[in-house]
């Protein structure tokens, strides 16, 4: 039996995963029973029918949850995050508003008449916002208890473990979804076509290109560390390799953290998904609505080559630099203008941007 899912080349983002998940919850009794026992307390899952499950329901003023479940004795919202870097929106974040009151999904649930009300986050185990989510929930714990709202955190590998082959008419689709999840969240292994490639006559050439690309990324990392040392703001982890994605074979790259807080702000490296759209070696920064976001502002101020927004990230690279005789040096020359603007004290940022 092939390990490749029919969804492999079709499913690309969070909305795709959500649509498949919700469709199977609606049409397969066995799948719905197994998965909902994970996403809500098991004793409440049995009373939920397929027609009780909807997706992308607009809650006027409160957001648009990925999964919306309303049955006679329960109202549950499920927020789905497929990418480890996809940030929660303001409505999805359980932290309170400026006055410390409930907002977004939680405020909506607080006004529901059902006795049982739940908000469940379905995220990767290595979701980079997981600690932030737990911290927010701890801070809001008393308020959530007072209004009777339960919040659960579940992971995709748990969904994968709950799926079993069944005899229903939806069994084929369920199995294809299981294979899709297994590829993303299951044990690391090669696909059949990847094994064929490993032993193919062109692998040596492909391997040489990939190793050269990795060497360019490593040289950029060395230059970034040197710049931190030059500005005397270096910490041990200012330039940190993205080991979690490296272990899975998904990406090869580094995070650069902010000098003062230590929180990461910039990523650079190699990502197959970004290479497919013309960014083989690239830089990325999380998009922000904050116009004063110094890193995003630096990028827009000084980077004159192609930029693109992809799944909430601002991606940029330079084809000219990669085609040059010294690609690492040329990429860094372009990137260091952004870097200089970012690592300098705020009082000097405007002057730095103006100077470039």
N, C-alpha and C positions, 0 to 999 in steps of 0.2 A: 504494500500500500504506500502510495506517495505521501511524503511528509509535507509537501507544498500545498498550501491552501489556495483555493480558487480566488480568495480575497487578497492574496499577497500583492498583486500589482494594481489593485483597485483601491484598497483602503489606505489612506494617507494621513488622516488627522483625527482629532478627538471627535468631531461630529460624525465621521464615518463609523468609528467604534460604537458610538452612542446609538446610532440608527440601527446597526446590526443587533446590538444588545437588546434594545427595546422591541425590535421586531420579533426576536426569538422569545422574549418574555411574553409577548402577546399570543404567539401561535403554538408554542410548545408547553403543554401542561407540566411535563417532567422537568424541562429546563427551568421554567418559572418557579416551580417548587424548590428545586435545588439552589437556585441563585438567590431568590428572595429570602430564603432561610439564612443566607449570609448577609444580605443587605439590610434586613430588618429582623427584630427578634423572631425566632422560629415559630413560636405559638401564634403570631399574627400573620405569618406568611400564607398559611393554608386558606385563609378566607379571601385572598386576593385573586381575582379572575383576570383573564387577558385584557378585557375591555377596561379594567381599572388602571391600566398602565398607559401613559402617554409620554411623548417626548417633546422637548423644546416648547413647553407651554409658557406663554408670556404672562407673568404675574405683574400686573400694572403697578409700576413703582417699586417692585421688589426684585426684578431680575427675570431670568429665563433658565430654570434648572434643566439639566440634561434629561432627567427622568422624574416624572410626576406621577405619584401613586395615590389615588383616593378610593378607599373602600369604606363600608359602613362604620368601621371602628378604628380606622387608621388613615392618616395623611402623612406621606413620606416623600421627601425630595432626595434625589441622588445626584451629586455633582461628580462628573467623570473627568479625570485628568489622565490622559494617556502618556503625554510627554513628561519626563522628569523635570523639565524646565518651564512648564506652562504655569504661570502665576495665577492665583485666584483674583477675581475681580472684587470690587468693593462690596457688591451684594453677596458674593460667595464667602468672603472673609468673615468668620464668626466674631471678630473683635467688634466692640461697640462703636457707636458714632462718637462725635466730639463730646457729647454729654454722657457717654458711657451707656447709652440705651441700645436695645436690640435694633438691628438694621437688616435690610435685605431679606434673605431667605428665612432667617430666624424671626424677624418681625412678622413676616407673612404667616409662619407656622403658629406664632403666638395668638393670632386672631382666628385660627381655625377651630371649628366646633368639635372635631373628633377628639376622643379621649386620648388616643395614642398618636403622638406626633414626633416624627424623627427626621433628622438631616444626616445623610450618610455621604462620606467622601470616599470615592473609589479611585485610588491613586497608586502609582508604582511605589515599591518599598523605598526606592532611592529618590523619591520626589524631593527636590531641594527646598520646598516650602513646608515640609512635614513638621519640622521643629517649630517653625513660626505658627503653624496651625495649632499644634498642641499647646503652645504658650498662650495663644488667644483663648482657647477653650478653657484652660485653667483659670484665666482671668475672669471669664464670663460664667464660670461654673455655678455660682450661687444664683445668678439671675436665671440661668437655664433650668435649674432645679425648681426655682420658685414658680416658673410658668409651665413646668412639666414637659419640657422638650428634651428628647434624647438625641445625642450626637454620636455617630459611630464612624470609625475610620477603618476601611477595608482595603485590601490590596489585590491587584490583578492576578497574582499567582494563586490567591485563595479562590478566585473565580475559576481559574484553570483547573485547580484541584477538585472543584465541586462538579465539574462537567463529566458525565459518564455517557458512553454510547447508549442509545435508547432505540426503541422499536417504533416510535411515532413517525408520522409522515414528515416531521421536521428534522428527523435524525441526521439526514445528510448535511443540512445547513448547520446544525449544532456541531457536527464533527468538523466541518470546515472552519467554523469559528474557533473551535478548540485548537486546531492546528495553527491558526493565526496567532492566538494568544501564546501557544507553546513556543512559537518562533520568537515572540517579543519578550515573554516573561518566564519561559521555561529554562531548562539547563542549556548551557552553551554547547553547541555542536555545529558541524558543517551540514549544509543542505546537500542534496544529491548533486545538483548542478555545480555547486561549489567544489565538491570532491572531484568532479569531472574536470573542472578548471585547474585544480591543483596539479593534476597529472597530465594536463594538456600541453601541447608543444609551445603555446604562447605564454605559459605561466611565468617563465623566467623573465620575459620582457615586461609583463605586467608587474611582477614583483620588484623589478629594478625601478620602475616609475614610482611605485608606492613608497619604496624605501627612500628615494630621493625626496619625495614630498614630505615624508616624516622628518628627514634631515633639515629641510627648510623650516618646518615648524620648530624643531629643536633650536636652530640658530636664532629664530625670532625670540624664543624663550630666553636664550642667553643674553640677547640685546636688551630685553625688557628688564631682566634682573640687574644688568649693569646700569640701566637708567635709574632704577630705584636706589642703587648704591650711590650713584652720582648725586642724587637729590637728598641723600641721607634720610630716606624714609623707609628703608627696606626692613621688612619683617621676614621671618623664616618662610612664611607661606604666601608672600606677595604674588608669586608666580607659581601656581600649583597645578600639577597635571590632573586631568580629568580621569582618574583611575577607574571610576565606576563604569563609564562608557567604554573605556579601553578594555576592561575585563570582558565585556559582552561583545566586543568586536564591532560596536556601533559607530564609534568616533575615535579620533586621535587628536587630542588638543589640550589646551591649558586655560585655566582661569587666571585672570589678574584681579587682585583684590584692591579695594580702596585703601589708600595709605593710612588713614586715621581709624576707620572702623573695622577693617579687616574683612568686610563683606565683599563678595566678588561682584564685579561690575562688567567685565569684559571677557569674552571667550575668543580664542583663535585656534584654528586647527583644520582638520580634515573631517568632513561628514559626508557619507555617501548620498544622503538625501539632498544636501545642498549642492554636491557635485553634479547631480542630475539636472539642476536648473542653472548650471553655469558658474558655480562658485566652488572650484576644487580645493583651494586653500583660502580661507576667509576669516574675517573678524565678525563678531556678533555682539550686540548689546540689546538688552531687554527694552522694548518700547515702553515709553512712559508718557502719561498725559501731563506730567509736571514740566512746564516749559523751562524751569530752572535746573532740570536734571543736567548736571555738568557734563557727563560723559556723552549723552545723546546730543547735547548742544554743541560739544566739541566736534563730534562727528559731522553734524550738519554744517558747521561753520568752516571746517578745513578740508574735508574729504570731497574731492571734486569728481571722482570716478563713480562707477555704477553702485547704486544702493538699492536694496529691495526689502520690503517687509514680508516676513514669512512666519506665520503662526505666532505673531506677537513679538517677533525679533526683528531688529534692523540689521541686515546682513550687508557686508561690503567686501570687495576684493579689488584686485587690479590685474587685468589680463596683460597689460603692458609690462608690469613688474615680473610676472611669471615667465614672460617670453624673453626677458633680458639675460645677460650673461651671468649676473649675480642676483638671482630672484629673492633670496632672503634679505640681502642688503637693500634692494630696491623696494621690497614690501615694507621693510622697517622704516626706510626714509619717509614713506608716505604715512605709515601708521604712527610714527613718533610725534608728528605734529598733533595728532589727536591725543596721544599719550602725554605729551608735555602739557597741553592745555588742562588735562584731567588731573595730573598729580600735583600741579602747582597750587599754592594757596589760592583761595577764591579771589583775593584782591588782585592777583596777577593774571587771572584767566582771561579777562577781557583784553588785556594788552597782548597776551600770547596769541589769541585768536586773530586779533587785528594785524599782528606781525606776520601771519601766514596767509 
